[in-house]
Amino acid sequence: MDGFEYRGGELYAEDVPVAAIAEAAGTPTYVYSASAIRSAFESLHRAFAPLRATPHYAVKASANLHLLRLIRGLGAGMDVVSGGELERAWLAGTPMAEVVFAGVGKTDAEIRAALDGRFSPLADEAERLCGRGTEGRGPVGMFNVESRSELERLAAIAGELGVPARVCIRVNPDVDPRTHEYTTTGLDVNKFGVDADLVPALFDAFAGRPRLELAGLHVHIGSPVREVEPYVAAVRVLLGLIETLEAAGHRISALDLGGGWPVDYQAGEAPPIEAYAEALVPLLAARVAGGLEVTLEPGRSIVANAGLLVTRVHHVKHGRRKRFVVCDAGMHTLIRPALYRAFHFVWPARVAPRHLPPVRAARLDLPDLVPCDVVGPVCESADFLARDRELPEVERGDLLAVFSAGAYGMSMTSNYNDHPRPAEVLVDGGEAVVINRRQPPAALLETELEPRALPMGVRRS
């Protein structure tokens, strides 16, 4: 269930017509289904229950505070990859002990904020933002460390502050997830993680450092990973490493399996989450029985199909070779098609009975469809939402729904061509709430209005 269905030819988000949302909130707007988020989270949690795995939601997938609070309320911790995401996780009510801080380029300032709330960039604004200060906040429950250099800085800063830092070393297992090259993260040509054969030396070098606990290993091979076998291969690499490390006297108490679980952008595209759990649980069951803590980092699998983008048609343009449906949403609103050639099912929010889509797929055997490109207003040829699609006839003013847009949609929006960022709406049953108002045009200018000279300390003779 993803919360979106046609009733009498009209698309609904749970019990609210999408057209009514567009009328009230304008377009383009992201619309999320609370029930779909709950259902996806519960399915993943249930599938990996034999491992007593703790899900930490990957904030980068969709970072709205209200979505984070909803997911936190289901029992999730948070996986963050920047100082900004760390602050969002905290503002959403996540105890720092239930935050995993990943990311390949952590700054010293971010590390300090993750260890001790006094260094939060929100320290002076916290009372206004959430009614409580940052004093006493921290440290995070785990740092996923990606290099010797990062581990050196973490050890130094933890020692300086006198605050313990618990660490998993992110392992690069050199496993091909067979996904898009830009979302592949587990090959030895990728910037992520420490090569598996270098991990034992890293443990040897940093074991016993004051305030540093080398607790375990982390792996994340990419996203979306539409086959089970790459996960199995990566876990086997980690299990071999655990044996090597334990033989050298290191205790491994934590294993973070990352995320990357896929979803159906088209019907039947992804195996169910249960297929991944069925393959991984037997590999890890004995270790878990012996006390190993397993963490997961789901993001896309929780929110992708729980969100859609609603956009309005402004022009239908007939070219010599193509028909273009020009909308108010484009690559600035949803960059995945331009960046990854990603597929999103696009369909009108109101259709005749003969055009009710039986499934979400690139080609549907329905009458009277017309080929077109669905494009946006941005001055780039890469500005498209769908290419060479067959859709029912649409005209100016019609609404289109771009499905499976809940992950890496709003979080990757931009102000390119000075377009404001879209609104966000959360639907729960028959209630629809604006959880992020459309960015006011004046907000694009605020940081430019008062130029300030930098204190460069330059002496003039």
C-alpha positions as CSV (number, residue, x, y, z in Angstrom):
1,M,0.0,0.0,0.0
2,D,1.4,3.5,-0.9
3,G,-1.6,5.6,0.1
4,F,-2.5,6.8,-3.5
5,E,-5.3,5.4,-5.6
6,Y,-7.9,6.4,-8.2
7,R,-11.5,6.6,-7.1
8,G,-14.1,7.3,-9.8
9,G,-11.3,8.6,-12.1
10,E,-9.9,11.0,-9.4
11,L,-6.6,10.4,-7.7
12,Y,-6.7,10.4,-3.9
13,A,-4.0,10.7,-1.3
14,E,-5.5,8.4,1.4
15,D,-9.0,10.1,1.8
16,V,-8.1,13.5,0.3
17,P,-8.4,14.3,-3.4
18,V,-5.1,15.3,-4.9
19,A,-6.9,18.1,-6.9
20,A,-8.2,19.6,-3.6
21,I,-4.6,19.6,-2.2
22,A,-3.4,21.4,-5.3
23,E,-6.2,23.9,-5.2
24,A,-5.4,24.7,-1.6
25,A,-1.6,24.5,-1.5
26,G,-0.8,25.4,-5.1
27,T,1.7,23.6,-7.4
28,P,4.3,22.1,-7.5
29,T,3.7,20.4,-4.2
30,Y,5.0,17.2,-2.6
31,V,2.3,15.1,-1.0
32,Y,3.1,12.3,1.5
33,S,0.9,9.5,2.9
34,A,1.4,9.0,6.6
35,S,-0.2,5.5,6.4
36,A,2.2,4.5,3.7
37,I,5.2,5.6,5.7
38,R,4.0,3.6,8.7
39,S,3.3,0.5,6.6
40,A,6.7,0.5,4.9
41,F,8.6,1.0,8.2
42,E,6.6,-1.8,9.9
43,S,7.3,-4.2,7.0
44,L,11.1,-3.6,7.2
45,H,11.1,-3.8,11.0
46,R,9.1,-7.0,10.9
47,A,11.3,-8.6,8.2
48,F,14.5,-8.1,10.2
49,A,13.0,-8.8,13.6
50,P,14.9,-12.1,14.0
51,L,18.1,-10.0,14.1
52,R,16.6,-7.6,16.6
53,A,17.9,-5.0,14.1
54,T,17.5,-1.3,14.9
55,P,16.3,0.8,12.0
56,H,17.9,4.3,11.8
57,Y,16.1,6.3,9.1
58,A,18.4,7.9,6.5
59,V,17.5,11.6,6.9
60,K,19.0,12.4,3.5
61,A,16.1,10.6,1.7
62,S,13.5,13.2,2.9
63,A,14.3,15.5,5.8
64,N,11.2,17.4,6.6
65,L,10.9,17.7,10.4
66,H,7.3,16.5,10.5
67,L,8.2,13.4,8.5
68,L,11.2,12.8,10.9
69,R,8.9,13.1,13.9
70,L,6.4,10.7,12.4
71,I,9.2,8.1,11.7
72,R,10.8,8.8,15.1
73,G,7.4,8.0,16.6
74,L,7.5,4.6,15.1
75,G,10.7,3.8,17.0
76,A,13.4,4.7,14.5
77,G,16.7,6.2,15.3
78,M,18.3,8.5,12.7
79,D,21.2,8.1,10.3
80,V,22.7,11.5,9.4
81,V,25.5,12.5,7.0
82,S,26.0,16.2,7.8
83,G,25.8,18.7,10.7
84,G,22.6,20.1,9.3
85,E,20.9,16.6,9.3
86,L,22.3,16.1,12.9
87,E,20.4,19.2,14.0
88,R,17.2,18.1,12.2
89,A,17.4,14.7,13.9
90,W,17.7,16.4,17.3
91,L,14.9,18.9,16.6
92,A,12.7,15.9,15.6
93,G,13.1,14.6,19.1
94,T,15.8,11.9,18.5
95,P,18.1,11.3,21.5
96,M,21.7,11.6,20.4
97,A,22.3,8.1,21.6
98,E,20.0,6.9,18.8
99,V,21.8,8.9,16.0
100,V,24.4,7.3,13.7
101,F,26.6,9.9,12.1
102,A,27.9,8.8,8.7
103,G,29.4,10.7,5.8
104,V,32.8,10.8,4.1
105,G,33.6,14.5,4.7
106,K,32.8,15.3,8.4
107,T,34.3,18.7,9.5
108,D,35.8,19.3,12.8
109,A,32.9,21.6,13.7
110,E,30.4,18.8,12.9
111,I,32.3,16.3,14.9
112,R,32.4,18.7,17.9
113,A,28.6,19.3,17.6
114,A,28.0,15.5,17.5
115,L,30.1,14.9,20.6
116,D,28.9,17.9,22.7
117,G,25.8,20.0,22.2
118,R,27.6,23.1,23.4
119,F,29.1,23.2,19.9
120,S,25.8,23.0,18.1
121,P,25.4,25.7,15.4
122,L,21.9,26.1,16.8
123,A,23.1,26.7,20.4
124,D,22.0,30.3,20.3
125,E,18.7,29.6,18.6
126,A,17.7,26.3,20.2
127,E,15.3,27.7,22.8
128,R,13.4,29.6,20.1
129,L,13.3,26.7,17.7
130,C,12.2,23.9,20.1
131,G,12.0,25.3,23.7
132,R,15.1,23.6,25.0
133,G,18.9,24.2,24.9
134,T,21.6,22.1,23.5
135,E,23.6,21.8,26.8
136,G,24.2,18.3,27.8
137,R,23.3,16.9,24.4
138,G,25.5,14.2,23.0
139,P,27.5,12.3,22.1
140,V,25.9,10.5,19.1
141,G,25.4,6.8,19.5
142,M,27.8,5.9,16.7
143,F,30.2,7.5,14.2
144,N,30.6,5.6,10.9
145,V,34.2,6.5,10.0
146,E,35.4,6.4,6.4
147,S,39.1,7.0,6.6
148,R,42.3,7.0,8.7
149,S,42.3,10.8,8.5
150,E,38.8,11.0,9.8
151,L,39.6,8.6,12.6
152,E,42.7,10.7,13.6
153,R,40.5,13.8,13.8
154,L,37.8,12.1,15.8
155,A,40.2,10.7,18.3
156,A,41.9,14.0,18.7
157,I,38.6,16.0,19.2
158,A,37.1,13.3,21.5
159,G,40.3,13.5,23.6
160,E,40.3,17.3,23.6
161,L,36.6,17.4,24.8
162,G,36.9,14.4,27.2
163,V,33.9,12.9,25.5
164,P,33.7,9.2,24.4
165,A,33.2,8.4,20.7
166,R,31.8,5.1,19.6
167,V,32.9,4.1,16.1
168,C,32.1,1.7,13.3
169,I,34.6,1.5,10.5
170,R,32.9,1.7,7.1
171,V,34.2,-1.1,5.0
172,N,34.5,-0.8,1.2
173,P,33.9,-4.5,0.3
174,D,34.5,-4.0,-3.5
175,V,31.1,-5.5,-4.2
176,D,29.2,-4.4,-7.3
177,P,25.5,-3.6,-6.4
178,R,24.6,-3.4,-10.1
179,T,22.8,-0.1,-9.8
180,H,23.5,3.4,-11.3
181,E,27.1,4.4,-11.3
182,Y,26.3,7.6,-9.4
183,T,24.6,5.6,-6.5
184,T,27.2,2.8,-6.3
185,T,29.2,3.2,-3.1
186,G,30.8,-0.2,-2.4
187,L,33.4,-0.6,-5.2
188,D,37.1,0.1,-4.7
189,V,36.8,3.0,-7.2
190,N,34.2,4.8,-5.0
191,K,35.2,7.4,-2.4
192,F,33.4,5.6,0.4
193,G,34.8,3.5,3.2
194,V,38.1,1.8,4.0
195,D,39.3,-1.0,1.7
196,A,38.6,-4.3,3.5
197,D,42.2,-5.4,3.6
198,L,43.3,-2.2,5.3
199,V,40.7,-2.4,8.2
200,P,42.7,-4.8,10.5
201,A,45.7,-2.4,10.5
202,L,43.3,0.5,11.3
203,F,42.0,-1.4,14.3
204,D,45.5,-2.2,15.5
205,A,46.6,1.4,15.2
206,F,43.7,3.0,17.1
207,A,42.8,0.3,19.7
208,G,43.2,1.7,23.1
209,R,43.1,5.4,22.1
210,P,41.6,7.4,25.0
211,R,37.9,8.2,24.5
212,L,37.7,6.1,21.3
213,E,35.8,2.8,21.2
214,L,36.2,0.8,18.0
215,A,32.9,-1.0,18.3
216,G,32.3,-2.6,14.9
217,L,31.9,-2.4,11.1
218,H,29.6,-0.6,8.7
219,V,28.8,-1.2,5.1
220,H,26.7,0.5,2.5
221,I,27.1,-0.7,-1.1
222,G,24.7,1.6,-2.9
223,S,21.0,2.4,-3.7
224,P,18.7,1.1,-4.9
225,V,20.1,-2.4,-4.9
226,R,17.5,-4.5,-6.8
227,E,19.3,-7.9,-6.3
228,V,19.8,-9.8,-3.1
229,E,23.2,-11.3,-3.9
230,P,25.3,-8.1,-3.6
231,Y,24.1,-7.8,0.1
232,V,25.0,-11.4,0.7
233,A,28.5,-10.9,-0.8
234,A,29.1,-7.8,1.3
235,V,28.0,-9.4,4.5
236,R,30.3,-12.4,3.8
237,V,33.2,-9.9,3.5
238,L,32.3,-8.4,6.8
239,L,31.9,-11.7,8.6
240,G,35.4,-12.7,7.4
241,L,36.7,-9.4,8.7
242,I,35.1,-10.0,12.1
243,E,36.8,-13.3,12.4
244,T,40.2,-11.7,11.5
245,L,39.7,-8.9,13.9
246,E,38.6,-11.1,16.8
247,A,41.6,-13.4,16.2
248,A,43.7,-10.3,16.7
249,G,42.1,-9.6,20.0
250,H,39.5,-6.9,18.9
251,R,35.9,-7.2,20.1
252,I,33.2,-6.5,17.5
253,S,29.9,-5.7,19.1
254,A,28.2,-3.7,16.3
255,L,27.4,-4.3,12.7
256,D,25.7,-1.6,10.5
257,L,24.3,-3.1,7.3
258,G,23.5,0.3,5.8
259,G,20.5,0.7,3.5
260,G,19.8,0.8,-0.2
261,W,16.7,-1.4,-0.1
262,P,14.8,-0.8,-3.4
263,V,11.2,0.1,-4.1
264,D,8.9,-0.4,-7.1
265,Y,9.2,2.7,-9.3
266,Q,7.6,0.4,-11.9
267,A,5.4,-2.5,-10.9
268,G,7.4,-5.7,-10.1
269,E,10.8,-3.9,-10.3
270,A,12.1,-4.7,-6.8
271,P,12.1,-7.8,-4.7
272,P,10.1,-7.5,-1.4
273,I,12.1,-6.5,1.7
274,E,11.4,-10.0,3.0
275,A,13.6,-11.5,0.3
276,Y,16.6,-9.6,1.6
277,A,15.9,-10.5,5.2
278,E,15.5,-14.2,4.3
279,A,19.0,-14.2,2.7
280,L,20.7,-12.2,5.5
281,V,19.1,-13.4,8.7
282,P,20.7,-16.9,8.5
283,L,24.1,-15.4,7.9
284,L,24.0,-13.3,11.0
285,A,21.7,-15.2,13.4
286,A,24.5,-16.9,15.3
287,R,26.4,-13.7,15.7
288,V,23.3,-11.9,17.0
289,A,22.7,-14.7,19.4
290,G,26.2,-14.1,20.7
291,G,25.4,-10.4,21.3
292,L,26.1,-8.6,18.0
293,E,24.0,-5.5,17.6
294,V,22.7,-5.0,14.1
295,T,21.7,-1.6,12.7
296,L,19.9,-0.8,9.4
297,E,19.7,2.5,7.6
298,P,16.5,2.5,5.5
299,G,15.6,5.7,3.7
300,R,14.2,5.2,0.2
301,S,12.3,2.1,1.2
302,I,10.4,4.0,3.8
303,V,9.4,7.2,2.0
304,A,9.8,6.8,-1.8
305,N,6.4,5.3,-2.6
306,A,4.8,7.3,0.2
307,G,5.3,10.5,-1.7
308,L,4.2,12.0,-5.0
309,L,4.8,15.3,-6.7
310,V,1.7,17.1,-8.1
311,T,2.4,19.6,-10.9
312,R,0.2,21.7,-13.2
313,V,0.4,21.7,-17.0
314,H,1.0,25.2,-18.3
315,H,1.5,24.6,-22.0
316,V,1.2,21.7,-24.5
317,K,3.7,22.4,-27.3
318,H,3.6,20.5,-30.6
319,G,7.0,20.3,-32.2
320,R,8.0,18.9,-35.5
321,R,8.9,15.5,-34.0
322,K,7.6,15.7,-30.4
323,R,4.8,16.8,-28.2
324,F,6.0,18.5,-25.0
325,V,3.8,18.8,-21.9
326,V,5.3,21.8,-20.1
327,C,4.7,21.8,-16.3
328,D,5.6,24.0,-13.3
329,A,7.8,21.2,-11.9
330,G,11.0,20.3,-13.5
331,M,14.6,19.3,-12.7
332,H,14.7,22.0,-10.0
333,T,11.8,20.2,-8.3
334,L,12.7,16.6,-9.0
335,I,16.2,16.1,-10.3
336,R,16.3,12.3,-10.4
337,P,15.2,11.9,-14.0
338,A,17.9,14.3,-15.2
339,L,20.6,13.1,-12.9
340,Y,20.1,9.3,-13.0
341,R,17.8,8.8,-15.9
342,A,15.5,7.6,-13.2
343,F,12.0,6.4,-14.0
344,H,8.9,7.9,-12.3
345,F,5.4,7.0,-13.3
346,V,3.5,10.1,-14.4
347,W,-0.2,10.2,-14.9
348,P,-3.0,12.8,-14.8
349,A,-4.7,13.3,-11.5
350,R,-8.1,13.0,-13.2
351,V,-8.8,10.5,-15.9
352,A,-11.7,8.9,-17.8
353,P,-12.5,5.3,-16.8
354,R,-10.8,4.0,-19.9
355,H,-7.5,5.6,-18.7
356,L,-7.4,4.2,-15.2
357,P,-3.8,2.8,-14.9
358,P,-3.9,-0.9,-14.1
359,V,-0.3,-0.8,-12.9
360,R,2.5,1.8,-12.9
361,A,4.7,1.1,-15.8
362,A,6.4,2.9,-18.7
363,R,4.0,1.4,-21.3
364,L,0.3,0.7,-20.7
365,D,-2.1,-1.0,-23.1
366,L,-4.8,1.6,-22.9
367,P,-6.7,3.3,-25.8
368,D,-6.1,6.8,-27.1
369,L,-2.8,7.6,-25.5
370,V,-0.4,10.1,-27.1
371,P,3.4,10.1,-27.0
372,C,5.0,13.1,-25.3
373,D,7.8,14.4,-23.1
374,V,6.8,15.8,-19.7
375,V,9.1,18.7,-19.1
376,G,9.6,21.7,-16.8
377,P,10.3,25.4,-17.1
378,V,14.1,25.3,-16.5
379,C,16.4,26.5,-19.3
380,E,18.2,23.1,-19.7
381,S,17.5,20.3,-22.2
382,A,18.0,17.9,-19.2
383,D,14.9,19.5,-17.6
384,F,12.4,16.6,-17.9
385,L,10.3,14.4,-15.7
386,A,9.5,11.8,-18.3
387,R,10.6,11.2,-21.9
388,D,8.8,9.3,-24.7
389,R,5.8,8.4,-22.6
390,E,2.3,7.7,-23.7
391,L,-0.3,9.6,-21.7
392,P,-3.9,10.5,-22.0
393,E,-4.5,13.9,-23.8
394,V,-3.9,16.7,-21.3
395,E,-4.3,20.5,-21.7
396,R,-3.4,23.7,-19.9
397,G,-4.5,23.7,-16.3
398,D,-4.6,19.9,-15.9
399,L,-2.8,18.3,-12.9
400,L,-0.2,15.5,-13.3
401,A,1.0,13.2,-10.5
402,V,4.6,12.1,-10.4
403,F,4.6,8.9,-8.3
404,S,7.3,7.4,-6.1
405,A,8.8,10.8,-5.4
406,G,9.0,10.7,-1.6
407,A,12.7,9.9,-1.5
408,Y,15.4,12.3,-2.9
409,G,12.7,14.5,-4.3
410,M,12.3,17.5,-2.0
411,S,15.7,16.9,-0.4
412,M,17.4,17.5,-3.8
413,T,15.4,20.5,-4.9
414,S,17.2,23.7,-5.9
415,N,16.5,27.3,-6.7
416,Y,18.0,27.1,-10.2
417,N,16.6,29.8,-12.5
418,D,15.4,31.5,-9.2
419,H,12.4,29.2,-8.7
420,P,11.2,28.9,-5.1
421,R,11.2,25.5,-3.6
422,P,7.8,23.7,-3.5
423,A,5.4,23.2,-0.7
424,E,5.0,19.9,1.2
425,V,1.8,18.4,2.5
426,L,1.3,15.4,4.8
427,V,-2.0,13.4,4.5
428,D,-3.2,11.2,7.3
429,G,-6.6,9.7,6.7
430,G,-8.9,12.6,5.8
431,E,-6.6,15.3,7.1
432,A,-4.1,17.2,5.0
433,V,-1.5,19.5,6.6
434,V,1.0,21.8,5.0
435,I,4.3,20.8,6.7
436,N,6.5,23.1,4.6
437,R,5.1,26.2,3.0
438,R,6.2,27.2,-0.5
439,Q,9.4,29.1,-0.3
440,P,8.6,32.9,-0.6
441,P,10.4,34.5,-3.6
442,A,11.9,37.1,-1.2
443,A,13.7,34.3,0.7
444,L,15.9,33.7,-2.3
445,L,17.3,37.2,-1.9
446,E,17.7,37.6,1.9
447,T,21.3,36.5,2.2
448,E,22.4,38.8,-0.6
449,L,20.9,42.1,0.7
450,E,23.5,43.1,3.2
451,P,27.1,42.7,1.8
452,R,29.7,42.6,4.5
453,A,33.5,43.1,4.2
454,L,35.5,40.1,5.4
455,P,37.9,40.8,8.3
456,M,40.9,39.7,6.3
457,G,43.5,41.3,8.6
458,V,45.3,42.8,5.7
459,R,47.8,45.5,6.6
460,R,48.2,48.5,4.4
461,S,51.5,50.4,4.3
